[in-house]
Amino acid sequence: MLNANDKENLVKSSQTANLLVQDLRDLVKAANPLLAEIAMEILQQAVQIEQRLNRIDSITNPEEKTE
């Protein structure tokens, strides 16, 4: 369903979102309570973005997800 350029951009966006989620999970453990609280709020949003990107990938490439 997606052209090659769109697919590449979707993959890069998904990978970047995953890296952001990983880094925010570490930041949630910060010694500074305010920093940890803000990181938790941003983490929740980043997880939602990552999930939405993964859903788009699944919807646009159903043949790649079957085993």
Phi, psi and omega per residue, in radians:
M1 nan -0.532 -3.130
L2 -1.737 2.562 3.027
N3 -1.318 2.976 -3.033
A4 -1.048 -0.707 -3.124
N5 -1.161 -0.773 3.117
D6 -1.114 -0.726 3.114
K7 -1.066 -0.788 3.123
E8 -1.063 -0.765 3.125
N9 -1.135 -0.656 3.097
L10 -1.142 -0.763 3.121
V11 -1.096 -0.793 3.130
K12 -1.100 -0.711 3.125
S13 -1.125 -0.730 3.125
S14 -1.119 -0.753 3.128
Q15 -1.126 -0.719 3.128
T16 -1.144 -0.734 3.106
A17 -1.080 -0.694 3.121
N18 -1.109 -0.745 3.105
L19 -1.113 -0.705 3.114
L20 -1.081 -0.782 3.120
V21 -1.051 -0.777 3.138
Q22 -1.068 -0.799 -3.131
D23 -1.154 -0.677 3.119
L24 -1.173 -0.587 3.082
R25 -1.073 -0.633 3.075
D26 -1.228 -0.703 -3.095
L27 -1.187 -0.496 3.096
V28 -1.053 -0.437 -3.132
K29 -1.525 0.197 -3.091
A30 -1.047 2.600 3.116
A31 -1.187 -0.529 3.141
N32 -1.387 2.041 -3.077
P33 -1.066 -0.646 3.129
L34 -1.153 -0.777 3.109
L35 -1.074 -0.756 3.133
A36 -1.106 -0.697 3.136
E37 -1.159 -0.763 3.113
I38 -1.139 -0.728 3.113
A39 -1.061 -0.654 3.125
M40 -1.122 -0.736 3.116
E41 -1.091 -0.784 -3.135
I42 -1.195 -0.650 3.115
L43 -1.030 -0.766 3.136
Q44 -1.038 -0.724 3.114
Q45 -1.197 -0.711 -3.131
A46 -1.140 -0.667 3.100
V47 -1.100 -0.725 3.111
Q48 -1.091 -0.744 3.112
I49 -1.098 -0.804 3.135
E50 -1.047 -0.752 3.134
Q51 -1.126 -0.699 3.128
R52 -1.141 -0.724 3.096
L53 -1.107 -0.711 3.103
N54 -1.131 -0.659 3.087
R55 -1.118 -0.747 3.110
I56 -1.033 -0.776 3.130
D57 -1.074 -0.757 -3.141
S58 -1.135 -0.700 -3.118
I59 -1.210 -0.670 -3.065
T60 -1.492 -0.210 3.139
N61 -2.369 0.999 -3.093
P62 -1.113 -0.511 -3.121
E63 -1.208 -0.465 3.141
E64 -1.376 -0.298 -3.049
K65 -1.669 -0.167 -3.121
T66 -1.496 2.538 3.123
E67 -2.265 nan nan
